[in-house]
């Protein structure tokens, strides 16, 4: 019989009283809950620090050319069939963006987390994509620690290291040295630049507020933080100091859709307002949001004050499994809600310095479920 890792019972004990799930009461009051136990810490466990020579091959991204085809996805359980990769590869994407729930490890055992990443990274189908496509991205809760995990998760530094190794981020990269895994990349030349900004929605995020009525999973937290002030300052600089002709803002959870009861920016309504206000104030030439998490696909659109173009939030999620819940409303939705295994695709062409972006939801056999084109 396999011996249970000694930190696992400690994690379960911590989860039972963790502040990520323990808040209730007045949502207008700032709550500074702390972990209920100090037993589980990264200093007290044996974290695997050795690099896997086969799975970790550090490389710098080639940003000289702007990608014309960008694929992205989330919710990929590594213990399930990885057949979607062949269908992604048919589109010859120049860039793949992970929006979280990459492997579904849900563990505080860092050796097990690294093993899950290695299993995906050495998968023959995924390796084919790795060999010809640049890959960037971010974790979400099931790679970071456990469902809906937040800033109080005590193993977050080691979980970040596992992500960095999985993404082949060089050991001397600045992102390895700072708190959080947020990153940005600018591709292409003057006049046809694409900037990809990837936010970290776990490292600094406050606890969620459970709905005591059970009508939905969470109630709004009016004072809770999503990004933390350090990341907010970084994001503002990335948007203001931005010469890109197309900016892709990556969020592991939905930004615009606000009527469902699951994880979303709307659980922290003032943070959502702050984000939208920042986008409107900085006025990036053309900005598109990509999101995941929901085990379905949809496109949301609003007309944001300060922008001369519509703001889209393109959600793709459920590469290996999809939601079982019924239909849900989204007043910002364009087209249908796609409840099939899927990945997202952006096809980008240029009319001078203006991008024309076609958003596609695709699935098994590369079947196209939906398409929406925006001419900026």
Sine and cosine of phi, psi and omega as CSV:
sin_phi,cos_phi,sin_psi,cos_psi,sin_omega,cos_omega
0.00,0.00,0.67,-0.74,-0.02,-1.00
-0.95,0.32,0.74,-0.67,0.00,-1.00
-0.96,0.28,0.75,-0.66,0.00,-1.00
-0.94,0.34,0.75,-0.66,0.05,-1.00
-0.86,0.52,0.74,-0.68,-0.12,-0.99
-0.90,0.44,-0.33,0.94,-0.02,-1.00
-0.99,0.11,-0.27,0.96,-0.07,-1.00
-0.90,0.43,-0.74,0.67,0.06,-1.00
-0.86,0.52,-0.57,0.82,0.04,-1.00
-0.90,0.44,-0.63,0.77,0.03,-1.00
-0.89,0.45,-0.71,0.71,-0.01,-1.00
-0.88,0.48,-0.65,0.76,0.02,-1.00
-0.90,0.43,-0.62,0.78,0.00,-1.00
-0.93,0.37,-0.68,0.74,-0.01,-1.00
-0.86,0.50,-0.63,0.78,-0.08,-1.00
-0.85,0.53,-0.50,0.87,-0.02,-1.00
-0.84,-0.55,0.27,0.96,-0.07,-1.00
-0.90,0.44,0.61,-0.80,-0.02,-1.00
-0.90,0.43,-0.34,0.94,0.04,-1.00
-0.88,0.47,-0.36,0.93,-0.05,-1.00
-0.83,-0.56,-0.03,1.00,-0.20,-0.98
-0.98,-0.20,0.01,1.00,-0.06,-1.00
-0.99,0.13,0.55,-0.84,0.09,-1.00
-0.36,-0.93,0.10,-1.00,0.07,-1.00
1.00,-0.08,-0.51,-0.86,-0.12,-0.99
-0.92,0.40,0.90,-0.43,-0.03,-1.00
-0.98,0.21,-0.09,1.00,0.04,-1.00
-1.00,0.02,-0.09,1.00,-0.05,-1.00
-0.99,-0.17,0.78,-0.63,0.05,-1.00
-0.91,0.42,0.80,-0.60,-0.04,-1.00
-0.90,-0.43,0.81,-0.59,-0.05,-1.00
-0.94,-0.35,0.80,0.60,0.00,-1.00
-0.91,0.42,0.55,-0.84,0.03,-1.00
-0.88,-0.48,0.36,-0.93,0.05,-1.00
-0.81,0.58,0.62,-0.79,-0.08,-1.00
-0.96,0.28,-0.28,0.96,0.01,-1.00
-0.66,-0.76,0.58,-0.81,0.06,-1.00
-0.98,-0.19,0.12,0.99,-0.10,-1.00
-0.91,0.41,-0.69,0.72,-0.06,-1.00
-1.00,0.01,0.96,-0.28,0.06,-1.00
-0.69,-0.72,0.34,-0.94,-0.01,-1.00
-0.93,0.38,-0.41,0.91,0.03,-1.00
-0.97,0.25,-0.37,0.93,-0.10,-0.99
-0.99,-0.14,0.02,1.00,0.00,-1.00
-0.87,-0.50,0.35,-0.94,0.00,-1.00
-1.00,0.03,1.00,-0.05,-0.03,-1.00
-1.00,0.05,0.76,-0.65,0.00,-1.00
-0.93,0.36,0.89,-0.45,-0.02,-1.00
-0.97,-0.26,-0.21,0.98,-0.03,-1.00
-0.96,0.27,0.66,-0.75,0.02,-1.00
-0.99,0.10,0.60,-0.80,0.04,-1.00
-1.00,0.07,0.93,-0.35,-0.10,-1.00
-0.88,0.47,-0.51,0.86,-0.01,-1.00
-0.97,0.23,-0.62,0.78,-0.11,-0.99
-1.00,-0.03,-0.39,0.92,-0.05,-1.00
-0.95,-0.32,0.93,-0.36,0.02,-1.00
-0.77,-0.63,1.00,0.06,-0.12,-0.99
-0.85,0.53,0.67,-0.74,-0.01,-1.00
-0.45,-0.89,0.49,-0.87,0.08,-1.00
-1.00,-0.07,0.59,-0.81,0.01,-1.00
-0.96,0.27,0.58,-0.82,0.14,-0.99
-1.00,0.05,0.95,-0.31,-0.05,-1.00
-0.96,-0.27,0.20,0.98,-0.08,-1.00
-0.95,0.32,-0.44,0.90,-0.04,-1.00
-0.88,-0.48,0.72,-0.70,0.04,-1.00
-0.97,0.25,0.74,-0.67,0.01,-1.00
-0.92,0.40,0.60,-0.80,0.07,-1.00
-0.98,-0.18,-0.32,0.95,0.06,-1.00
-0.71,-0.70,0.88,-0.48,0.01,-1.00
-0.88,-0.48,0.81,-0.58,0.07,-1.00
-0.94,-0.33,0.48,-0.88,0.03,-1.00
-0.45,-0.89,0.29,-0.96,0.00,-1.00
-0.10,-0.99,0.06,-1.00,0.01,-1.00
-0.34,-0.94,0.10,-1.00,0.02,-1.00
0.86,0.51,0.94,0.35,-0.03,-1.00
-0.83,-0.55,1.00,-0.07,-0.03,-1.00
-0.97,0.24,0.89,-0.45,-0.16,-0.99
-0.93,0.37,-0.34,0.94,0.03,-1.00
-0.99,0.14,-0.05,1.00,0.04,-1.00
-0.97,-0.24,0.14,-0.99,-0.04,-1.00
-0.84,0.55,0.71,-0.71,0.03,-1.00
-0.97,-0.23,0.56,0.83,-0.08,-1.00
-0.94,0.33,-0.26,0.97,-0.05,-1.00
-0.91,0.40,-0.41,0.91,-0.11,-0.99
-0.89,0.45,-0.58,0.82,0.04,-1.00
-0.88,0.47,-0.60,0.80,-0.03,-1.00
-0.97,0.26,-0.55,0.84,0.12,-0.99
-0.90,0.43,-0.72,0.70,-0.10,-0.99
-0.89,0.45,-0.49,0.87,0.00,-1.00
-0.84,0.55,-0.47,0.88,-0.04,-1.00
-0.99,0.10,-0.06,1.00,0.01,-1.00
0.78,0.63,0.81,0.58,0.01,-1.00
-0.92,0.40,0.61,-0.79,0.11,-0.99
-0.99,0.16,-0.39,0.92,-0.08,-1.00
-0.56,-0.83,0.69,-0.72,0.15,-0.99
-0.91,-0.42,0.73,-0.68,0.01,-1.00
-0.89,-0.46,0.86,-0.51,0.12,-0.99
-0.99,0.12,0.76,-0.65,0.07,-1.00
-0.93,-0.37,0.45,0.89,0.15,-0.99
0.98,-0.20,0.14,-0.99,-0.12,-0.99
0.78,0.63,0.80,0.60,-0.11,-0.99
-0.96,0.28,-0.60,0.80,-0.14,-0.99
-0.74,-0.68,-0.37,0.93,-0.09,-1.00
0.87,0.49,0.87,0.49,0.04,-1.00
-0.99,0.12,-0.69,0.72,-0.01,-1.00
0.72,0.69,0.86,0.51,-0.05,-1.00
-0.53,-0.85,0.49,-0.87,0.15,-0.99
-0.99,-0.17,0.04,1.00,0.07,-1.00
-1.00,0.06,0.96,-0.28,-0.13,-0.99
-0.93,0.36,-0.44,0.90,0.10,-1.00
-0.92,0.39,-0.63,0.77,0.04,-1.00
-0.93,0.37,-0.64,0.77,0.04,-1.00
-0.88,0.48,-0.74,0.68,0.03,-1.00
-0.88,0.48,-0.60,0.80,0.01,-1.00
-0.92,0.40,-0.60,0.80,0.06,-1.00
-0.89,0.45,-0.73,0.69,0.04,-1.00
-0.87,0.50,-0.68,0.74,-0.02,-1.00
-0.90,0.44,-0.61,0.79,0.00,-1.00
-0.87,0.49,-0.66,0.75,0.04,-1.00
-0.95,0.32,-0.68,0.74,-0.12,-0.99
-0.92,0.40,-0.47,0.88,0.01,-1.00
-0.99,-0.17,0.08,1.00,0.09,-1.00
-0.90,0.44,0.75,-0.66,-0.09,-1.00
-0.83,0.55,-0.66,0.76,-0.02,-1.00
-0.93,0.36,-0.68,0.73,0.02,-1.00
-0.93,0.38,-0.58,0.81,0.02,-1.00
-0.88,0.48,-0.57,0.82,0.04,-1.00
-0.87,0.49,-0.66,0.75,0.04,-1.00
-0.93,0.38,-0.69,0.73,0.02,-1.00
-0.84,0.54,-0.60,0.80,-0.09,-1.00
-0.92,0.38,-0.43,0.90,-0.09,-1.00
-0.81,-0.58,-0.03,1.00,-0.07,-1.00
-0.79,-0.62,0.70,-0.71,0.09,-1.00
-0.97,0.25,0.60,-0.80,-0.12,-0.99
-0.77,-0.64,0.78,-0.63,0.08,-1.00
-0.71,-0.71,0.09,-1.00,0.06,-1.00
0.40,-0.92,-0.22,-0.97,-0.10,-1.00
-0.54,-0.84,0.42,-0.91,0.11,-0.99
-0.98,0.21,0.23,-0.97,0.31,-0.95
-0.75,-0.66,-0.22,-0.97,-0.24,-0.97
-0.85,0.53,-0.62,0.78,-0.09,-1.00
-0.98,0.22,-0.21,0.98,0.14,-0.99
-0.99,-0.14,-0.48,0.87,-0.05,-1.00
-0.97,0.25,-0.62,0.78,0.00,-1.00
-0.05,-1.00,-0.92,0.40,0.00,-1.00
-0.34,-0.94,0.10,-0.99,-0.13,-0.99
-0.81,0.58,0.80,-0.60,0.07,-1.00
0.87,0.48,0.44,0.90,-0.03,-1.00
-0.89,0.46,0.44,-0.90,-0.10,-1.00
-0.74,-0.67,-0.36,-0.93,-0.13,-0.99
-0.93,0.37,-0.29,0.96,-0.04,-1.00
-1.00,0.10,-0.07,1.00,0.01,-1.00
-0.89,0.46,0.88,-0.48,-0.17,-0.99
-0.96,0.27,-0.20,0.98,-0.04,-1.00
-0.97,-0.23,0.33,0.94,-0.17,-0.99
-0.92,0.39,-0.51,0.86,0.01,-1.00
-0.92,0.39,-0.67,0.74,0.02,-1.00
-0.94,0.33,-0.59,0.81,0.06,-1.00
-0.90,0.45,-0.62,0.79,0.06,-1.00
-0.90,0.43,-0.68,0.73,0.01,-1.00
-0.86,0.51,-0.67,0.74,0.02,-1.00
-0.88,0.47,-0.64,0.77,0.05,-1.00
-0.90,0.43,-0.71,0.70,-0.01,-1.00
-0.86,0.51,-0.67,0.74,0.03,-1.00
-0.91,0.42,-0.67,0.74,0.02,-1.00
-0.87,0.50,-0.62,0.78,-0.03,-1.00
-1.00,0.09,0.06,1.00,0.02,-1.00
0.88,0.48,0.52,0.86,0.02,-1.00
-0.96,0.29,0.81,-0.59,-0.06,-1.00
-0.81,0.59,0.50,-0.86,-0.08,-1.00
-0.91,0.42,-0.40,0.91,-0.01,-1.00
-0.99,-0.11,0.18,0.98,0.00,-1.00
-0.93,0.37,0.66,-0.75,0.00,-1.00
-0.84,0.54,-0.51,0.86,-0.05,-1.00
-0.90,0.43,-0.45,0.89,0.04,-1.00
-0.94,0.34,-0.39,0.92,-0.13,-0.99
-1.00,-0.06,-0.25,0.97,-0.07,-1.00
-0.97,-0.23,0.25,-0.97,0.11,-0.99
-0.94,0.33,0.74,-0.68,0.00,-1.00
1.00,-0.01,0.33,-0.94,-0.06,-1.00
-0.93,-0.36,0.33,0.95,0.01,-1.00
-0.93,0.38,0.56,-0.83,-0.12,-0.99
-0.49,-0.87,0.27,-0.96,0.16,-0.99
-0.55,-0.83,0.46,-0.89,-0.01,-1.00
-0.62,-0.79,0.66,-0.75,0.08,-1.00
-0.88,-0.48,0.83,-0.55,-0.06,-1.00
-0.93,-0.37,0.59,-0.81,0.16,-0.99
0.99,-0.11,-0.07,-1.00,-0.09,-1.00
-0.94,-0.35,0.17,-0.98,-0.04,-1.00
-0.81,0.59,0.75,-0.66,0.01,-1.00
0.99,-0.16,-0.44,0.90,0.02,-1.00
-0.61,-0.79,0.80,0.60,0.00,-1.00
-1.00,-0.05,0.58,-0.81,0.11,-0.99
-0.84,-0.55,0.82,-0.58,0.04,-1.00
-0.94,-0.34,0.76,-0.65,0.04,-1.00
-0.93,-0.37,0.87,-0.50,0.01,-1.00
-0.92,-0.39,0.82,-0.57,-0.07,-1.00
-0.90,-0.44,0.91,-0.42,-0.01,-1.00
-1.00,0.02,0.45,-0.89,0.10,-1.00
-0.96,-0.27,0.93,-0.37,-0.08,-1.00
-0.97,-0.24,0.35,0.94,0.03,-1.00
-0.88,-0.48,-0.73,0.68,-0.20,-0.98
-0.85,0.52,-0.65,0.76,-0.10,-0.99
-0.95,-0.32,-0.04,1.00,-0.17,-0.99
-0.96,0.28,0.69,-0.72,0.04,-1.00
-0.96,0.28,0.11,-0.99,0.00,-1.00
-0.92,0.38,0.53,-0.85,0.13,-0.99
-0.99,0.14,0.36,-0.93,-0.04,-1.00
-0.94,-0.35,0.96,-0.29,0.00,-1.00
-0.87,0.48,0.57,-0.82,0.07,-1.00
-1.00,0.09,0.93,-0.37,-0.05,-1.00
-0.90,0.43,-0.39,0.92,0.01,-1.00
-0.98,0.22,-0.27,0.96,-0.01,-1.00
0.92,0.39,0.18,0.98,0.06,-1.00
-0.93,0.38,-0.51,0.86,0.12,-0.99
-0.61,-0.80,0.13,-0.99,-0.11,-0.99
-0.96,0.27,-0.65,0.76,-0.10,-0.99
-0.70,-0.71,0.46,-0.89,0.17,-0.99
-0.98,-0.22,0.37,-0.93,0.02,-1.00
-0.89,0.45,0.59,-0.81,0.12,-0.99
-0.93,-0.37,0.96,-0.29,-0.14,-0.99
-0.96,0.29,-0.40,0.92,-0.02,-1.00
-0.94,-0.33,-0.03,1.00,-0.04,-1.00
-0.94,0.34,0.49,-0.87,0.00,-1.00
-0.97,-0.23,0.56,-0.83,0.05,-1.00
-0.97,-0.26,-0.77,0.64,-0.13,-0.99
-0.98,-0.19,-0.43,0.90,-0.14,-0.99
0.99,0.16,0.53,-0.85,-0.14,-0.99
-0.90,0.43,-0.55,0.84,0.02,-1.00
-0.90,0.44,-0.70,0.71,0.02,-1.00
-0.95,0.31,-0.56,0.83,0.08,-1.00
-0.87,0.50,-0.70,0.71,0.00,-1.00
-0.89,0.46,-0.67,0.74,0.04,-1.00
-0.88,0.47,-0.72,0.70,-0.03,-1.00
-0.89,0.45,-0.67,0.74,0.03,-1.00
-0.87,0.48,-0.67,0.74,0.04,-1.00
-0.90,0.44,-0.65,0.76,0.00,-1.00
-0.89,0.45,-0.58,0.81,0.00,-1.00
-0.99,0.17,-0.63,0.78,-0.01,-1.00
-0.96,0.29,-0.71,0.70,-0.01,-1.00
-1.00,0.01,0.92,0.40,-0.21,-0.98
-0.68,-0.73,0.93,-0.38,0.01,-1.00
-0.97,-0.23,0.19,0.98,-0.06,-1.00
-0.96,0.30,0.50,-0.87,0.08,-1.00
-1.00,0.05,-0.29,0.96,0.09,-1.00
-0.57,-0.82,0.80,-0.60,0.04,-1.00
-0.91,-0.42,0.77,-0.63,0.03,-1.00
-0.93,-0.37,0.92,-0.39,-0.03,-1.00
-0.99,-0.17,0.88,-0.47,-0.12,-0.99
-0.98,-0.19,0.82,-0.58,-0.01,-1.00
-0.78,-0.63,0.80,-0.60,-0.04,-1.00
-0.94,0.35,-0.33,0.94,0.08,-1.00
-0.84,-0.55,0.27,-0.96,-0.11,-0.99
-0.93,0.36,0.60,-0.80,0.02,-1.00
-0.99,-0.14,-0.78,0.62,-0.14,-0.99
-0.99,0.11,-0.73,0.68,-0.03,-1.00
-0.87,0.49,0.81,-0.59,-0.21,-0.98
-0.69,-0.72,0.18,0.98,-0.08,-1.00
-0.98,-0.22,-0.31,0.95,0.00,-1.00
-0.99,0.16,0.23,-0.97,-0.12,-0.99
-0.98,-0.19,0.24,0.97,-0.08,-1.00
-0.98,-0.17,-0.27,-0.96,0.02,-1.00
-0.91,0.42,0.66,-0.75,-0.03,-1.00
-0.11,-0.99,0.29,-0.96,0.10,-0.99
-0.89,0.46,-0.48,0.88,-0.01,-1.00
-0.90,0.43,-0.25,0.97,0.11,-0.99
-0.93,0.38,-0.31,0.95,0.08,-1.00
-0.81,-0.59,0.97,0.26,-0.19,-0.98
-0.85,0.53,-0.57,0.82,0.01,-1.00
-0.95,0.31,-0.53,0.85,0.09,-1.00
-0.93,0.37,-0.62,0.78,0.06,-1.00
-0.89,0.46,-0.70,0.71,0.06,-1.00
-0.87,0.48,-0.65,0.76,-0.01,-1.00
-0.89,0.45,-0.67,0.75,0.02,-1.00
-0.90,0.44,-0.75,0.66,-0.02,-1.00
-0.91,0.43,-0.62,0.78,0.05,-1.00
-0.90,0.43,-0.63,0.77,0.01,-1.00
-0.90,0.43,-0.67,0.74,0.03,-1.00
-0.89,0.46,-0.70,0.72,0.01,-1.00
-0.91,0.41,-0.56,0.83,-0.04,-1.00
-0.98,0.21,-0.61,0.79,-0.04,-1.00
-0.99,0.13,-0.36,0.93,0.10,-0.99
0.78,0.63,0.83,0.56,0.11,-0.99
-0.85,0.52,0.54,-0.84,-0.12,-0.99
-0.78,0.63,-0.77,0.64,0.03,-1.00
-0.49,-0.87,0.84,-0.54,-0.06,-1.00
-0.79,-0.62,0.68,-0.73,0.01,-1.00
-0.76,-0.65,0.71,-0.71,0.03,-1.00
-0.99,-0.16,0.69,-0.72,0.16,-0.99
-0.92,-0.39,0.66,-0.75,0.00,-1.00
-0.59,-0.81,0.22,-0.98,-0.04,-1.00
-0.66,-0.75,-0.57,-0.82,0.23,-0.97
1.00,0.09,-0.49,0.87,-0.31,-0.95
-1.00,-0.01,-0.06,1.00,-0.02,-1.00
0.88,0.48,0.55,0.83,0.08,-1.00
-0.25,-0.97,0.03,-1.00,0.02,-1.00
-0.77,-0.63,0.57,-0.82,0.11,-0.99
-0.27,-0.96,0.29,-0.96,0.07,-1.00
-0.86,-0.52,0.79,-0.61,0.04,-1.00
-0.91,-0.40,0.47,-0.88,-0.05,-1.00
-0.54,-0.84,0.68,-0.74,0.14,-0.99
-0.70,-0.71,0.29,-0.96,0.18,-0.98
-0.98,-0.22,0.95,-0.31,-0.12,-0.99
-1.00,-0.05,0.73,-0.68,0.04,-1.00
-0.86,0.51,0.76,-0.64,-0.02,-1.00
0.97,-0.24,-0.31,0.95,0.00,-1.00
-0.96,-0.28,0.58,-0.81,0.02,-1.00
-1.00,-0.08,0.03,1.00,-0.03,-1.00
-0.75,-0.66,0.35,-0.94,0.03,-1.00
-0.95,0.31,0.57,-0.82,0.04,-1.00
-0.99,-0.15,0.86,-0.51,-0.02,-1.00
-0.97,-0.26,0.55,-0.84,0.19,-0.98
-0.83,-0.56,0.95,-0.31,-0.07,-1.00
-0.98,-0.18,0.93,-0.36,-0.04,-1.00
-0.98,-0.20,0.81,-0.59,0.14,-0.99
-0.74,-0.67,0.79,-0.62,-0.09,-1.00
-0.28,-0.96,0.64,-0.77,0.01,-1.00
0.96,-0.28,0.89,0.46,0.03,-1.00
-0.97,0.25,-0.55,0.83,-0.04,-1.00
-0.90,-0.43,-0.32,0.95,-0.02,-1.00
-0.40,-0.92,0.43,-0.90,-0.08,-1.00
-0.80,-0.60,0.16,-0.99,-0.05,-1.00
-0.95,0.32,0.45,-0.89,0.05,-1.00
-0.96,-0.27,-0.17,0.98,0.00,-1.00
-0.93,0.36,0.32,-0.95,-0.03,-1.00
-0.98,0.21,-0.18,-0.98,-0.02,-1.00
-0.88,0.47,0.42,-0.91,0.08,-1.00
-0.65,-0.76,0.46,-0.89,-0.04,-1.00
-1.00,0.09,0.50,-0.87,0.09,-1.00
-0.42,-0.91,0.98,-0.21,-0.09,-1.00
-0.90,0.43,-0.25,0.97,0.00,-1.00
-0.99,-0.13,-0.01,1.00,-0.10,-0.99
-0.92,0.38,0.66,-0.75,0.12,-0.99
-0.95,-0.32,0.86,-0.51,-0.03,-1.00
0.98,0.20,-0.53,-0.85,-0.12,-0.99
-0.98,-0.19,0.28,-0.96,0.20,-0.98
-1.00,-0.02,0.85,-0.53,-0.09,-1.00
-0.99,-0.14,0.93,-0.36,0.01,-1.00
-0.95,-0.30,0.95,0.32,0.06,-1.00
-0.57,-0.82,0.41,-0.91,0.08,-1.00
-0.82,0.57,0.71,-0.70,-0.15,-0.99
-0.42,-0.91,0.26,-0.96,0.23,-0.97
-0.66,-0.75,0.33,-0.94,-0.02,-1.00
-0.98,-0.21,0.47,-0.88,-0.02,-1.00
-0.65,-0.76,0.72,-0.70,0.14,-0.99
-0.91,-0.41,0.83,-0.56,0.12,-0.99
-0.95,-0.32,0.83,-0.56,-0.14,-0.99
-0.86,-0.51,0.81,-0.58,0.16,-0.99
-0.77,-0.64,0.26,-0.97,-0.14,-0.99
-0.86,-0.52,0.66,-0.75,0.21,-0.98
-0.91,-0.42,1.00,0.01,-0.17,-0.99
0.93,0.38,-0.87,-0.50,0.02,-1.00
-0.99,-0.15,0.12,0.99,-0.02,-1.00
-0.98,-0.22,0.82,-0.57,0.01,-1.00
-0.99,0.14,0.58,-0.81,0.19,-0.98
-0.91,-0.41,0.89,-0.45,-0.14,-0.99
-0.91,-0.42,0.83,-0.56,0.09,-1.00
-0.96,-0.27,0.86,-0.51,0.03,-1.00
-1.00,-0.09,0.80,-0.59,-0.02,-1.00
-0.80,-0.60,0.69,-0.73,0.18,-0.98
-0.98,-0.20,0.85,-0.52,-0.02,-1.00
-0.80,-0.60,0.30,-0.95,-0.05,-1.00
-0.58,-0.82,-0.53,-0.85,-0.02,-1.00
-0.85,0.53,0.62,-0.79,-0.07,-1.00
0.89,0.46,0.33,0.95,-0.01,-1.00
0.88,0.47,0.40,0.91,0.01,-1.00
-0.89,0.45,0.71,-0.70,0.01,-1.00
-1.00,-0.05,0.87,-0.49,-0.03,-1.00
-1.00,-0.06,-0.51,0.86,-0.09,-1.00
-0.35,-0.94,0.46,-0.89,0.02,-1.00
-0.54,-0.84,0.67,-0.74,0.07,-1.00
-0.60,-0.80,0.78,-0.62,-0.02,-1.00
-0.92,-0.38,0.72,-0.70,0.08,-1.00
-0.84,-0.54,0.78,-0.63,0.06,-1.00
-0.98,-0.22,0.95,-0.30,-0.04,-1.00
-0.98,0.20,0.00,0.00,0.00,0.00
